[in-house]
Amino acid sequence: MRQEIRETLIETFDFVQEDNQLLDILLKLGEERQVEQGQVLITEGEKANYFYVVLHGNAKVTVSPGISEIKIYTASAGEIIGFSSLVEPRLYKGNVEAMSNMTVLAFDADELLPLFKKHPRLGYLIMYSVSQFLSQRLLHSMFELMASSEVR
């Protein structure tokens, strides 16, 4: 399983051969967790302490701007969730619920963030990946909103 986790991190964060030391640091920091179907991993508005990489399974990402909940994304293997833990004010911006049994690699942001200063390339790789995921999710959300407004 450790090799599988290593390969997922390489793909998720675009690590190259020269980054093996950084990858080893990240692997030591990550905690593998099992999440049961229906379990809420992240709750909107709560303090964002953890950053996750999905190893197996799927999660529904939603926001609750009013009285109703809006699904904005389905996160699957190799994707990141909880990136609000990496930027101030470090509050989760949405909800994440397991749609199936999941395995995630959890990173304590209080331990991860100081490593970005000590190893700037690690910070760059992770934050670049976060920006790519955010861009994809924003585009996906725009298409969802356009499709839902056309139906009405």
Biotite code that builds the C-alpha atoms (Angstrom):
import biotite.structure as struc

atoms = struc.array([
    struc.Atom([0.000, 0.000, 0.000], chain_id="A", res_id=1, res_name="MET", atom_name="CA", element="C"),
    struc.Atom([2.881, 2.393, 0.757], chain_id="A", res_id=2, res_name="ARG", atom_name="CA", element="C"),
    struc.Atom([4.067, 2.161, -2.866], chain_id="A", res_id=3, res_name="GLN", atom_name="CA", element="C"),
    struc.Atom([0.532, 2.881, -4.076], chain_id="A", res_id=4, res_name="GLU", atom_name="CA", element="C"),
    struc.Atom([0.353, 5.951, -1.814], chain_id="A", res_id=5, res_name="ILE", atom_name="CA", element="C"),
    struc.Atom([3.748, 7.078, -3.104], chain_id="A", res_id=6, res_name="ARG", atom_name="CA", element="C"),
    struc.Atom([2.554, 6.773, -6.717], chain_id="A", res_id=7, res_name="GLU", atom_name="CA", element="C"),
    struc.Atom([-0.639, 8.709, -5.946], chain_id="A", res_id=8, res_name="THR", atom_name="CA", element="C"),
    struc.Atom([1.370, 11.550, -4.398], chain_id="A", res_id=9, res_name="LEU", atom_name="CA", element="C"),
    struc.Atom([3.739, 11.603, -7.390], chain_id="A", res_id=10, res_name="ILE", atom_name="CA", element="C"),
    struc.Atom([0.775, 11.961, -9.761], chain_id="A", res_id=11, res_name="GLU", atom_name="CA", element="C"),
    struc.Atom([-1.181, 14.396, -7.594], chain_id="A", res_id=12, res_name="THR", atom_name="CA", element="C"),
    struc.Atom([1.695, 16.803, -6.951], chain_id="A", res_id=13, res_name="PHE", atom_name="CA", element="C"),
    struc.Atom([3.862, 16.219, -10.052], chain_id="A", res_id=14, res_name="ASP", atom_name="CA", element="C"),
    struc.Atom([6.912, 15.062, -8.117], chain_id="A", res_id=15, res_name="PHE", atom_name="CA", element="C"),
    struc.Atom([9.915, 14.227, -10.312], chain_id="A", res_id=16, res_name="VAL", atom_name="CA", element="C"),
    struc.Atom([12.913, 11.984, -9.612], chain_id="A", res_id=17, res_name="GLN", atom_name="CA", element="C"),
    struc.Atom([14.861, 14.838, -7.997], chain_id="A", res_id=18, res_name="GLU", atom_name="CA", element="C"),
    struc.Atom([12.005, 15.309, -5.502], chain_id="A", res_id=19, res_name="ASP", atom_name="CA", element="C"),
    struc.Atom([12.394, 11.921, -3.766], chain_id="A", res_id=20, res_name="ASN", atom_name="CA", element="C"),
    struc.Atom([13.572, 13.507, -0.503], chain_id="A", res_id=21, res_name="GLN", atom_name="CA", element="C"),
    struc.Atom([10.555, 15.841, -0.461], chain_id="A", res_id=22, res_name="LEU", atom_name="CA", element="C"),
    struc.Atom([8.246, 12.953, -1.256], chain_id="A", res_id=23, res_name="LEU", atom_name="CA", element="C"),
    struc.Atom([9.680, 10.968, 1.654], chain_id="A", res_id=24, res_name="ASP", atom_name="CA", element="C"),
    struc.Atom([9.088, 13.937, 3.985], chain_id="A", res_id=25, res_name="ILE", atom_name="CA", element="C"),
    struc.Atom([5.472, 14.179, 2.803], chain_id="A", res_id=26, res_name="LEU", atom_name="CA", element="C"),
    struc.Atom([4.922, 10.435, 3.184], chain_id="A", res_id=27, res_name="LEU", atom_name="CA", element="C"),
    struc.Atom([6.138, 10.533, 6.802], chain_id="A", res_id=28, res_name="LYS", atom_name="CA", element="C"),
    struc.Atom([3.758, 13.387, 7.555], chain_id="A", res_id=29, res_name="LEU", atom_name="CA", element="C"),
    struc.Atom([0.649, 11.785, 6.045], chain_id="A", res_id=30, res_name="GLY", atom_name="CA", element="C"),
    struc.Atom([-1.709, 9.650, 8.109], chain_id="A", res_id=31, res_name="GLU", atom_name="CA", element="C"),
    struc.Atom([-3.772, 7.046, 6.280], chain_id="A", res_id=32, res_name="GLU", atom_name="CA", element="C"),
    struc.Atom([-7.437, 7.136, 7.385], chain_id="A", res_id=33, res_name="ARG", atom_name="CA", element="C"),
    struc.Atom([-10.501, 5.084, 6.561], chain_id="A", res_id=34, res_name="GLN", atom_name="CA", element="C"),
    struc.Atom([-13.739, 7.009, 5.991], chain_id="A", res_id=35, res_name="VAL", atom_name="CA", element="C"),
    struc.Atom([-17.060, 5.156, 5.909], chain_id="A", res_id=36, res_name="GLU", atom_name="CA", element="C"),
    struc.Atom([-19.770, 5.841, 3.343], chain_id="A", res_id=37, res_name="GLN", atom_name="CA", element="C"),
    struc.Atom([-21.969, 8.684, 4.598], chain_id="A", res_id=38, res_name="GLY", atom_name="CA", element="C"),
    struc.Atom([-19.363, 9.963, 7.049], chain_id="A", res_id=39, res_name="GLN", atom_name="CA", element="C"),
    struc.Atom([-18.788, 13.722, 6.968], chain_id="A", res_id=40, res_name="VAL", atom_name="CA", element="C"),
    struc.Atom([-15.087, 14.453, 6.629], chain_id="A", res_id=41, res_name="LEU", atom_name="CA", element="C"),
    struc.Atom([-15.301, 18.251, 6.421], chain_id="A", res_id=42, res_name="ILE", atom_name="CA", element="C"),
    struc.Atom([-17.971, 20.660, 7.651], chain_id="A", res_id=43, res_name="THR", atom_name="CA", element="C"),
    struc.Atom([-18.357, 24.131, 6.171], chain_id="A", res_id=44, res_name="GLU", atom_name="CA", element="C"),
    struc.Atom([-17.354, 26.927, 8.560], chain_id="A", res_id=45, res_name="GLY", atom_name="CA", element="C"),
    struc.Atom([-15.284, 24.743, 10.894], chain_id="A", res_id=46, res_name="GLU", atom_name="CA", element="C"),
    struc.Atom([-11.605, 25.396, 11.570], chain_id="A", res_id=47, res_name="LYS", atom_name="CA", element="C"),
    struc.Atom([-9.598, 23.823, 8.771], chain_id="A", res_id=48, res_name="ALA", atom_name="CA", element="C"),
    struc.Atom([-6.945, 21.665, 10.385], chain_id="A", res_id=49, res_name="ASN", atom_name="CA", element="C"),
    struc.Atom([-6.409, 18.970, 7.773], chain_id="A", res_id=50, res_name="TYR", atom_name="CA", element="C"),
    struc.Atom([-5.584, 18.698, 4.108], chain_id="A", res_id=51, res_name="PHE", atom_name="CA", element="C"),
    struc.Atom([-6.436, 15.376, 2.400], chain_id="A", res_id=52, res_name="TYR", atom_name="CA", element="C"),
    struc.Atom([-5.465, 13.377, -0.660], chain_id="A", res_id=53, res_name="VAL", atom_name="CA", element="C"),
    struc.Atom([-8.121, 10.866, -1.706], chain_id="A", res_id=54, res_name="VAL", atom_name="CA", element="C"),
    struc.Atom([-6.522, 7.439, -2.186], chain_id="A", res_id=55, res_name="LEU", atom_name="CA", element="C"),
    struc.Atom([-9.683, 5.374, -2.827], chain_id="A", res_id=56, res_name="HIS", atom_name="CA", element="C"),
    struc.Atom([-13.380, 6.116, -3.096], chain_id="A", res_id=57, res_name="GLY", atom_name="CA", element="C"),
    struc.Atom([-15.428, 9.216, -3.807], chain_id="A", res_id=58, res_name="ASN", atom_name="CA", element="C"),
    struc.Atom([-16.621, 12.197, -1.812], chain_id="A", res_id=59, res_name="ALA", atom_name="CA", element="C"),
    struc.Atom([-19.384, 14.702, -2.453], chain_id="A", res_id=60, res_name="LYS", atom_name="CA", element="C"),
    struc.Atom([-18.290, 18.324, -2.050], chain_id="A", res_id=61, res_name="VAL", atom_name="CA", element="C"),
    struc.Atom([-21.156, 20.697, -1.279], chain_id="A", res_id=62, res_name="THR", atom_name="CA", element="C"),
    struc.Atom([-21.766, 24.246, -0.087], chain_id="A", res_id=63, res_name="VAL", atom_name="CA", element="C"),
    struc.Atom([-24.717, 25.582, 1.884], chain_id="A", res_id=64, res_name="SER", atom_name="CA", element="C"),
    struc.Atom([-25.182, 29.228, 0.881], chain_id="A", res_id=65, res_name="PRO", atom_name="CA", element="C"),
    struc.Atom([-28.696, 29.376, 2.339], chain_id="A", res_id=66, res_name="GLY", atom_name="CA", element="C"),
    struc.Atom([-31.200, 26.771, 3.380], chain_id="A", res_id=67, res_name="ILE", atom_name="CA", element="C"),
    struc.Atom([-30.366, 24.359, 0.589], chain_id="A", res_id=68, res_name="SER", atom_name="CA", element="C"),
    struc.Atom([-27.213, 22.400, -0.118], chain_id="A", res_id=69, res_name="GLU", atom_name="CA", element="C"),
    struc.Atom([-25.573, 22.641, -3.554], chain_id="A", res_id=70, res_name="ILE", atom_name="CA", element="C"),
    struc.Atom([-23.332, 19.878, -4.849], chain_id="A", res_id=71, res_name="LYS", atom_name="CA", element="C"),
    struc.Atom([-20.323, 21.426, -6.520], chain_id="A", res_id=72, res_name="ILE", atom_name="CA", element="C"),
    struc.Atom([-17.997, 18.508, -7.123], chain_id="A", res_id=73, res_name="TYR", atom_name="CA", element="C"),
    struc.Atom([-17.246, 14.815, -6.688], chain_id="A", res_id=74, res_name="THR", atom_name="CA", element="C"),
    struc.Atom([-13.709, 14.199, -5.482], chain_id="A", res_id=75, res_name="ALA", atom_name="CA", element="C"),
    struc.Atom([-12.131, 10.865, -6.383], chain_id="A", res_id=76, res_name="SER", atom_name="CA", element="C"),
    struc.Atom([-8.794, 9.048, -6.099], chain_id="A", res_id=77, res_name="ALA", atom_name="CA", element="C"),
    struc.Atom([-5.782, 11.301, -6.581], chain_id="A", res_id=78, res_name="GLY", atom_name="CA", element="C"),
    struc.Atom([-7.670, 14.492, -5.835], chain_id="A", res_id=79, res_name="GLU", atom_name="CA", element="C"),
    struc.Atom([-7.207, 16.883, -2.954], chain_id="A", res_id=80, res_name="ILE", atom_name="CA", element="C"),
    struc.Atom([-9.763, 18.166, -0.476], chain_id="A", res_id=81, res_name="ILE", atom_name="CA", element="C"),
    struc.Atom([-9.525, 20.466, 2.502], chain_id="A", res_id=82, res_name="GLY", atom_name="CA", element="C"),
    struc.Atom([-7.130, 22.941, 0.928], chain_id="A", res_id=83, res_name="PHE", atom_name="CA", element="C"),
    struc.Atom([-8.733, 25.706, 3.005], chain_id="A", res_id=84, res_name="SER", atom_name="CA", element="C"),
    struc.Atom([-6.402, 24.445, 5.737], chain_id="A", res_id=85, res_name="SER", atom_name="CA", element="C"),
    struc.Atom([-3.472, 25.904, 3.785], chain_id="A", res_id=86, res_name="LEU", atom_name="CA", element="C"),
    struc.Atom([-4.735, 29.492, 3.447], chain_id="A", res_id=87, res_name="VAL", atom_name="CA", element="C"),
    struc.Atom([-6.009, 32.047, 5.950], chain_id="A", res_id=88, res_name="GLU", atom_name="CA", element="C"),
    struc.Atom([-8.455, 32.293, 7.599], chain_id="A", res_id=89, res_name="PRO", atom_name="CA", element="C"),
    struc.Atom([-8.189, 28.480, 7.618], chain_id="A", res_id=90, res_name="ARG", atom_name="CA", element="C"),
    struc.Atom([-11.923, 27.769, 7.702], chain_id="A", res_id=91, res_name="LEU", atom_name="CA", element="C"),
    struc.Atom([-13.465, 25.059, 5.523], chain_id="A", res_id=92, res_name="TYR", atom_name="CA", element="C"),
    struc.Atom([-15.450, 26.587, 2.662], chain_id="A", res_id=93, res_name="LYS", atom_name="CA", element="C"),
    struc.Atom([-17.679, 23.565, 2.012], chain_id="A", res_id=94, res_name="GLY", atom_name="CA", element="C"),
    struc.Atom([-18.825, 20.163, 3.205], chain_id="A", res_id=95, res_name="ASN", atom_name="CA", element="C"),
    struc.Atom([-17.280, 16.846, 2.216], chain_id="A", res_id=96, res_name="VAL", atom_name="CA", element="C"),
    struc.Atom([-19.176, 13.591, 2.683], chain_id="A", res_id=97, res_name="GLU", atom_name="CA", element="C"),
    struc.Atom([-17.991, 10.124, 1.668], chain_id="A", res_id=98, res_name="ALA", atom_name="CA", element="C"),
    struc.Atom([-20.142, 8.715, -1.143], chain_id="A", res_id=99, res_name="MET", atom_name="CA", element="C"),
    struc.Atom([-18.462, 5.323, -0.705], chain_id="A", res_id=100, res_name="SER", atom_name="CA", element="C"),
    struc.Atom([-16.000, 3.820, 1.719], chain_id="A", res_id=101, res_name="ASN", atom_name="CA", element="C"),
    struc.Atom([-12.855, 5.859, 1.281], chain_id="A", res_id=102, res_name="MET", atom_name="CA", element="C"),
    struc.Atom([-9.197, 5.907, 2.141], chain_id="A", res_id=103, res_name="THR", atom_name="CA", element="C"),
    struc.Atom([-7.570, 9.309, 2.482], chain_id="A", res_id=104, res_name="VAL", atom_name="CA", element="C"),
    struc.Atom([-4.115, 10.508, 3.387], chain_id="A", res_id=105, res_name="LEU", atom_name="CA", element="C"),
    struc.Atom([-4.519, 13.243, 6.008], chain_id="A", res_id=106, res_name="ALA", atom_name="CA", element="C"),
    struc.Atom([-1.975, 16.006, 6.585], chain_id="A", res_id=107, res_name="PHE", atom_name="CA", element="C"),
    struc.Atom([-2.054, 18.203, 9.659], chain_id="A", res_id=108, res_name="ASP", atom_name="CA", element="C"),
    struc.Atom([-1.770, 21.732, 8.269], chain_id="A", res_id=109, res_name="ALA", atom_name="CA", element="C"),
    struc.Atom([0.062, 22.915, 11.389], chain_id="A", res_id=110, res_name="ASP", atom_name="CA", element="C"),
    struc.Atom([2.829, 20.452, 10.552], chain_id="A", res_id=111, res_name="GLU", atom_name="CA", element="C"),
    struc.Atom([2.689, 20.881, 6.771], chain_id="A", res_id=112, res_name="LEU", atom_name="CA", element="C"),
    struc.Atom([2.767, 24.684, 6.497], chain_id="A", res_id=113, res_name="LEU", atom_name="CA", element="C"),
    struc.Atom([6.143, 25.157, 8.274], chain_id="A", res_id=114, res_name="PRO", atom_name="CA", element="C"),
    struc.Atom([7.659, 22.680, 5.812], chain_id="A", res_id=115, res_name="LEU", atom_name="CA", element="C"),
    struc.Atom([6.788, 25.053, 2.961], chain_id="A", res_id=116, res_name="PHE", atom_name="CA", element="C"),
    struc.Atom([9.291, 27.563, 4.364], chain_id="A", res_id=117, res_name="LYS", atom_name="CA", element="C"),
    struc.Atom([11.902, 24.933, 5.061], chain_id="A", res_id=118, res_name="LYS", atom_name="CA", element="C"),
    struc.Atom([11.399, 23.258, 1.650], chain_id="A", res_id=119, res_name="HIS", atom_name="CA", element="C"),
    struc.Atom([10.012, 25.895, -0.758], chain_id="A", res_id=120, res_name="PRO", atom_name="CA", element="C"),
    struc.Atom([9.795, 23.413, -3.650], chain_id="A", res_id=121, res_name="ARG", atom_name="CA", element="C"),
    struc.Atom([7.455, 21.246, -1.589], chain_id="A", res_id=122, res_name="LEU", atom_name="CA", element="C"),
    struc.Atom([5.258, 24.273, -0.910], chain_id="A", res_id=123, res_name="GLY", atom_name="CA", element="C"),
    struc.Atom([5.342, 25.191, -4.590], chain_id="A", res_id=124, res_name="TYR", atom_name="CA", element="C"),
    struc.Atom([4.341, 21.703, -5.763], chain_id="A", res_id=125, res_name="LEU", atom_name="CA", element="C"),
    struc.Atom([1.463, 21.428, -3.321], chain_id="A", res_id=126, res_name="ILE", atom_name="CA", element="C"),
    struc.Atom([0.143, 24.969, -3.825], chain_id="A", res_id=127, res_name="MET", atom_name="CA", element="C"),
    struc.Atom([0.461, 24.677, -7.612], chain_id="A", res_id=128, res_name="TYR", atom_name="CA", element="C"),
    struc.Atom([-1.627, 21.485, -7.467], chain_id="A", res_id=129, res_name="SER", atom_name="CA", element="C"),
    struc.Atom([-4.151, 23.232, -5.226], chain_id="A", res_id=130, res_name="VAL", atom_name="CA", element="C"),
    struc.Atom([-4.458, 26.072, -7.759], chain_id="A", res_id=131, res_name="SER", atom_name="CA", element="C"),
    struc.Atom([-4.997, 23.567, -10.584], chain_id="A", res_id=132, res_name="GLN", atom_name="CA", element="C"),
    struc.Atom([-7.716, 21.737, -8.650], chain_id="A", res_id=133, res_name="PHE", atom_name="CA", element="C"),
    struc.Atom([-9.390, 25.029, -7.729], chain_id="A", res_id=134, res_name="LEU", atom_name="CA", element="C"),
    struc.Atom([-9.370, 26.111, -11.359], chain_id="A", res_id=135, res_name="SER", atom_name="CA", element="C"),
    struc.Atom([-10.922, 22.802, -12.458], chain_id="A", res_id=136, res_name="GLN", atom_name="CA", element="C"),
    struc.Atom([-13.558, 22.956, -9.732], chain_id="A", res_id=137, res_name="ARG", atom_name="CA", element="C"),
    struc.Atom([-14.439, 26.548, -10.569], chain_id="A", res_id=138, res_name="LEU", atom_name="CA", element="C"),
    struc.Atom([-14.898, 25.663, -14.230], chain_id="A", res_id=139, res_name="LEU", atom_name="CA", element="C"),
    struc.Atom([-16.972, 22.601, -13.311], chain_id="A", res_id=140, res_name="HIS", atom_name="CA", element="C"),
    struc.Atom([-19.139, 24.697, -10.977], chain_id="A", res_id=141, res_name="SER", atom_name="CA", element="C"),
    struc.Atom([-19.713, 27.318, -13.683], chain_id="A", res_id=142, res_name="MET", atom_name="CA", element="C"),
    struc.Atom([-20.912, 24.635, -16.094], chain_id="A", res_id=143, res_name="PHE", atom_name="CA", element="C"),
    struc.Atom([-23.188, 23.154, -13.404], chain_id="A", res_id=144, res_name="GLU", atom_name="CA", element="C"),
    struc.Atom([-24.697, 26.568, -12.688], chain_id="A", res_id=145, res_name="LEU", atom_name="CA", element="C"),
    struc.Atom([-25.202, 27.283, -16.383], chain_id="A", res_id=146, res_name="MET", atom_name="CA", element="C"),
    struc.Atom([-26.874, 23.891, -16.880], chain_id="A", res_id=147, res_name="ALA", atom_name="CA", element="C"),
    struc.Atom([-29.174, 24.349, -13.877], chain_id="A", res_id=148, res_name="SER", atom_name="CA", element="C"),
    struc.Atom([-30.206, 27.852, -14.997], chain_id="A", res_id=149, res_name="SER", atom_name="CA", element="C"),
    struc.Atom([-31.029, 26.552, -18.502], chain_id="A", res_id=150, res_name="GLU", atom_name="CA", element="C"),
    struc.Atom([-33.372, 23.945, -17.033], chain_id="A", res_id=151, res_name="VAL", atom_name="CA", element="C"),
    struc.Atom([-35.467, 26.554, -15.216], chain_id="A", res_id=152, res_name="ARG", atom_name="CA", element="C"),
])
